[in-house]
Amino acid sequence: MNKTAIYLAAMAVVVSFASCRGDSDMAHMQQLQDSVFAAYPGKVGAVHINPEGRENLIVVLGAPGMYDLPEEQRQKEAVAVGAMALRIFGEGNFLKTGRLVFTKDVRNTLDAPADGLTSDMKIDSLKTAAGTK
């Protein structure tokens, strides 16, 4: 086998693996979105998820009813969504950080809405507590 054939075979394996992982990430994002809607029935009008660089998870909730929660309660919700995300993405995930953004706009599709209130999901602490860092 010549070097070109070996190189092409290796590239095919890498591309195949990357595309499968991308499909898996899309399935995880859909599952997380469905889980958030199920966890907050009637409270969340929109969910936008962005696994930025596969290490930083951004979840935006268009949730007028949750927007006015006290910061302490928003932080608890952020940690709960972070734990949910870690369960869904599984043990071998690359997540290091995450933030939950609350907005009044139920049609929001931005990672940083103008009225966004941001809470840390504590992904690193959750992974350390679970022993999966």
C-alpha positions as protocol buffer text, in pm:
chain_id: "A"
residue {
  index: 1
  type: MET
  ca { x: 0 y: 0 z: 0 }
}
residue {
  index: 2
  type: ASN
  ca { x: 142 y: 337 z: -89 }
}
residue {
  index: 3
  type: LYS
  ca { x: 159 y: 640 z: 142 }
}
residue {
  index: 4
  type: THR
  ca { x: -126 y: 820 z: -35 }
}
residue {
  index: 5
  type: ALA
  ca { x: -364 y: 528 z: 13 }
}
residue {
  index: 6
  type: ILE
  ca { x: -272 y: 501 z: 382 }
}
residue {
  index: 7
  type: TYR
  ca { x: -323 y: 876 z: 426 }
}
residue {
  index: 8
  type: LEU
  ca { x: -662 y: 866 z: 252 }
}
residue {
  index: 9
  type: ALA
  ca { x: -776 y: 569 z: 461 }
}
residue {
  index: 10
  type: ALA
  ca { x: -670 y: 744 z: 782 }
}
residue {
  index: 11
  type: MET
  ca { x: -853 y: 1061 z: 680 }
}
residue {
  index: 12
  type: ALA
  ca { x: -1168 y: 862 z: 602 }
}
residue {
  index: 13
  type: VAL
  ca { x: -1164 y: 710 z: 951 }
}
residue {
  index: 14
  type: VAL
  ca { x: -1116 y: 1053 z: 1115 }
}
residue {
  index: 15
  type: VAL
  ca { x: -1395 y: 1212 z: 909 }
}
residue {
  index: 16
  type: SER
  ca { x: -1625 y: 919 z: 979 }
}
residue {
  index: 17
  type: PHE
  ca { x: -1561 y: 942 z: 1354 }
}
residue {
  index: 18
  type: ALA
  ca { x: -1610 y: 1320 z: 1356 }
}
residue {
  index: 19
  type: SER
  ca { x: -1938 y: 1301 z: 1169 }
}
residue {
  index: 20
  type: CYS
  ca { x: -2071 y: 1033 z: 1404 }
}
residue {
  index: 21
  type: ARG
  ca { x: -1975 y: 1244 z: 1705 }
}
residue {
  index: 22
  type: GLY
  ca { x: -2152 y: 1545 z: 1547 }
}
residue {
  index: 23
  type: ASP
  ca { x: -2469 y: 1339 z: 1500 }
}
residue {
  index: 24
  type: SER
  ca { x: -2441 y: 1223 z: 1860 }
}
residue {
  index: 25
  type: ASP
  ca { x: -2401 y: 1583 z: 1982 }
}
residue {
  index: 26
  type: MET
  ca { x: -2711 y: 1685 z: 1787 }
}
residue {
  index: 27
  type: ALA
  ca { x: -2908 y: 1400 z: 1944 }
}
residue {
  index: 28
  type: HIS
  ca { x: -2785 y: 1504 z: 2290 }
}
residue {
  index: 29
  type: MET
  ca { x: -2883 y: 1867 z: 2230 }
}
residue {
  index: 30
  type: GLN
  ca { x: -3231 y: 1760 z: 2120 }
}
residue {
  index: 31
  type: GLN
  ca { x: -3264 y: 1535 z: 2424 }
}
residue {
  index: 32
  type: LEU
  ca { x: -3151 y: 1819 z: 2652 }
}
residue {
  index: 33
  type: GLN
  ca { x: -3402 y: 2055 z: 2492 }
}
residue {
  index: 34
  type: ASP
  ca { x: -3683 y: 1802 z: 2536 }
}
residue {
  index: 35
  type: SER
  ca { x: -3576 y: 1740 z: 2897 }
}
residue {
  index: 36
  type: VAL
  ca { x: -3576 y: 2111 z: 2981 }
}
residue {
  index: 37
  type: PHE
  ca { x: -3928 y: 2151 z: 2840 }
}
residue {
  index: 38
  type: ALA
  ca { x: -4038 y: 1845 z: 3041 }
}
residue {
  index: 39
  type: ALA
  ca { x: -3873 y: 1973 z: 3362 }
}
residue {
  index: 40
  type: TYR
  ca { x: -4039 y: 2315 z: 3336 }
}
residue {
  index: 41
  type: PRO
  ca { x: -4382 y: 2257 z: 3181 }
}
residue {
  index: 42
  type: GLY
  ca { x: -4560 y: 2582 z: 3104 }
}
residue {
  index: 43
  type: LYS
  ca { x: -4268 y: 2792 z: 3231 }
}
residue {
  index: 44
  type: VAL
  ca { x: -4033 y: 2776 z: 2932 }
}
residue {
  index: 45
  type: GLY
  ca { x: -4144 y: 2902 z: 2591 }
}
residue {
  index: 46
  type: ALA
  ca { x: -3813 y: 2853 z: 2410 }
}
residue {
  index: 47
  type: VAL
  ca { x: -3483 y: 2673 z: 2461 }
}
residue {
  index: 48
  type: HIS
  ca { x: -3168 y: 2757 z: 2267 }
}
residue {
  index: 49
  type: ILE
  ca { x: -2866 y: 2530 z: 2317 }
}
residue {
  index: 50
  type: ASN
  ca { x: -2512 y: 2589 z: 2194 }
}
residue {
  index: 51
  type: PRO
  ca { x: -2231 y: 2350 z: 2291 }
}
residue {
  index: 52
  type: GLU
  ca { x: -1971 y: 2614 z: 2205 }
}
residue {
  index: 53
  type: GLY
  ca { x: -1654 y: 2433 z: 2104 }
}
residue {
  index: 54
  type: ARG
  ca { x: -1792 y: 2120 z: 2278 }
}
residue {
  index: 55
  type: GLU
  ca { x: -1640 y: 2251 z: 2604 }
}
residue {
  index: 56
  type: ASN
  ca { x: -1869 y: 2542 z: 2693 }
}
residue {
  index: 57
  type: LEU
  ca { x: -2241 y: 2478 z: 2707 }
}
residue {
  index: 58
  type: ILE
  ca { x: -2477 y: 2772 z: 2665 }
}
residue {
  index: 59
  type: VAL
  ca { x: -2846 y: 2716 z: 2734 }
}
residue {
  index: 60
  type: VAL
  ca { x: -3086 y: 3007 z: 2689 }
}
residue {
  index: 61
  type: LEU
  ca { x: -3436 y: 2983 z: 2831 }
}
residue {
  index: 62
  type: GLY
  ca { x: -3708 y: 3205 z: 2694 }
}
residue {
  index: 63
  type: ALA
  ca { x: -3898 y: 3196 z: 3021 }
}
residue {
  index: 64
  type: PRO
  ca { x: -4076 y: 3515 z: 3130 }
}
residue {
  index: 65
  type: GLY
  ca { x: -4205 y: 3344 z: 3446 }
}
residue {
  index: 66
  type: MET
  ca { x: -3856 y: 3235 z: 3553 }
}
residue {
  index: 67
  type: TYR
  ca { x: -3685 y: 3560 z: 3455 }
}
residue {
  index: 68
  type: ASP
  ca { x: -3797 y: 3735 z: 3774 }
}
residue {
  index: 69
  type: LEU
  ca { x: -3683 y: 3458 z: 4009 }
}
residue {
  index: 70
  type: PRO
  ca { x: -3435 y: 3565 z: 4278 }
}
residue {
  index: 71
  type: GLU
  ca { x: -3069 y: 3511 z: 4180 }
}
residue {
  index: 72
  type: GLU
  ca { x: -3034 y: 3229 z: 4432 }
}
residue {
  index: 73
  type: GLN
  ca { x: -3320 y: 3037 z: 4268 }
}
residue {
  index: 74
  type: ARG
  ca { x: -3187 y: 3104 z: 3916 }
}
residue {
  index: 75
  type: GLN
  ca { x: -2851 y: 2964 z: 4031 }
}
residue {
  index: 76
  type: LYS
  ca { x: -3021 y: 2648 z: 4162 }
}
residue {
  index: 77
  type: GLU
  ca { x: -3198 y: 2605 z: 3828 }
}
residue {
  index: 78
  type: ALA
  ca { x: -2868 y: 2653 z: 3644 }
}
residue {
  index: 79
  type: VAL
  ca { x: -2701 y: 2378 z: 3846 }
}
residue {
  index: 80
  type: ALA
  ca { x: -3001 y: 2150 z: 3788 }
}
residue {
  index: 81
  type: VAL
  ca { x: -2980 y: 2207 z: 3410 }
}
residue {
  index: 82
  type: GLY
  ca { x: -2603 y: 2151 z: 3427 }
}
residue {
  index: 83
  type: ALA
  ca { x: -2653 y: 1817 z: 3601 }
}
residue {
  index: 84
  type: MET
  ca { x: -2918 y: 1725 z: 3345 }
}
residue {
  index: 85
  type: ALA
  ca { x: -2678 y: 1811 z: 3061 }
}
residue {
  index: 86
  type: LEU
  ca { x: -2398 y: 1601 z: 3211 }
}
residue {
  index: 87
  type: ARG
  ca { x: -2630 y: 1300 z: 3242 }
}
residue {
  index: 88
  type: ILE
  ca { x: -2745 y: 1340 z: 2882 }
}
residue {
  index: 89
  type: PHE
  ca { x: -2406 y: 1408 z: 2723 }
}
residue {
  index: 90
  type: GLY
  ca { x: -2263 y: 1112 z: 2915 }
}
residue {
  index: 91
  type: GLU
  ca { x: -1943 y: 1027 z: 3094 }
}
residue {
  index: 92
  type: GLY
  ca { x: -1705 y: 1090 z: 2804 }
}
residue {
  index: 93
  type: ASN
  ca { x: -1818 y: 1447 z: 2734 }
}
residue {
  index: 94
  type: PHE
  ca { x: -1578 y: 1739 z: 2686 }
}
residue {
  index: 95
  type: LEU
  ca { x: -1782 y: 1995 z: 2880 }
}
residue {
  index: 96
  type: LYS
  ca { x: -1580 y: 2218 z: 3112 }
}
residue {
  index: 97
  type: THR
  ca { x: -1809 y: 2516 z: 3168 }
}
residue {
  index: 98
  type: GLY
  ca { x: -2169 y: 2610 z: 3118 }
}
residue {
  index: 99
  type: ARG
  ca { x: -2406 y: 2896 z: 3163 }
}
residue {
  index: 100
  type: LEU
  ca { x: -2782 y: 2921 z: 3179 }
}
residue {
  index: 101
  type: VAL
  ca { x: -2925 y: 3244 z: 3045 }
}
residue {
  index: 102
  type: PHE
  ca { x: -3277 y: 3356 z: 3131 }
}
residue {
  index: 103
  type: THR
  ca { x: -3462 y: 3593 z: 2898 }
}
residue {
  index: 104
  type: LYS
  ca { x: -3817 y: 3723 z: 2879 }
}
residue {
  index: 105
  type: ASP
  ca { x: -3816 y: 3678 z: 2501 }
}
residue {
  index: 106
  type: VAL
  ca { x: -3974 y: 3342 z: 2416 }
}
residue {
  index: 107
  type: ARG
  ca { x: -3854 y: 3375 z: 2054 }
}
residue {
  index: 108
  type: ASN
  ca { x: -3490 y: 3425 z: 2144 }
}
residue {
  index: 109
  type: THR
  ca { x: -3222 y: 3247 z: 1940 }
}
residue {
  index: 110
  type: LEU
  ca { x: -2917 y: 3439 z: 2065 }
}
residue {
  index: 111
  type: ASP
  ca { x: -2648 y: 3312 z: 2301 }
}
residue {
  index: 112
  type: ALA
  ca { x: -2643 y: 3651 z: 2477 }
}
residue {
  index: 113
  type: PRO
  ca { x: -2985 y: 3820 z: 2465 }
}
residue {
  index: 114
  type: ALA
  ca { x: -2998 y: 4191 z: 2554 }
}
residue {
  index: 115
  type: ASP
  ca { x: -3207 y: 4123 z: 2865 }
}
residue {
  index: 116
  type: GLY
  ca { x: -3022 y: 3802 z: 2956 }
}
residue {
  index: 117
  type: LEU
  ca { x: -2959 y: 3709 z: 3318 }
}
residue {
  index: 118
  type: THR
  ca { x: -2674 y: 3458 z: 3334 }
}
residue {
  index: 119
  type: SER
  ca { x: -2607 y: 3191 z: 3596 }
}
residue {
  index: 120
  type: ASP
  ca { x: -2313 y: 2948 z: 3607 }
}
residue {
  index: 121
  type: MET
  ca { x: -2408 y: 2580 z: 3569 }
}
residue {
  index: 122
  type: LYS
  ca { x: -2110 y: 2475 z: 3783 }
}
residue {
  index: 123
  type: ILE
  ca { x: -2016 y: 2204 z: 3531 }
}
residue {
  index: 124
  type: ASP
  ca { x: -1665 y: 2170 z: 3673 }
}
residue {
  index: 125
  type: SER
  ca { x: -1794 y: 2126 z: 4029 }
}
residue {
  index: 126
  type: LEU
  ca { x: -2059 y: 1877 z: 3917 }
}
residue {
  index: 127
  type: LYS
  ca { x: -1800 y: 1671 z: 3730 }
}
residue {
  index: 128
  type: THR
  ca { x: -1564 y: 1676 z: 4028 }
}
residue {
  index: 129
  type: ALA
  ca { x: -1843 y: 1570 z: 4264 }
}
residue {
  index: 130
  type: ALA
  ca { x: -1933 y: 1285 z: 4028 }
}
residue {
  index: 131
  type: GLY
  ca { x: -1567 y: 1187 z: 3992 }
}
residue {
  index: 132
  type: THR
  ca { x: -1577 y: 1219 z: 3611 }
}
residue {
  index: 133
  type: LYS
  ca { x: -1350 y: 1516 z: 3553 }
}
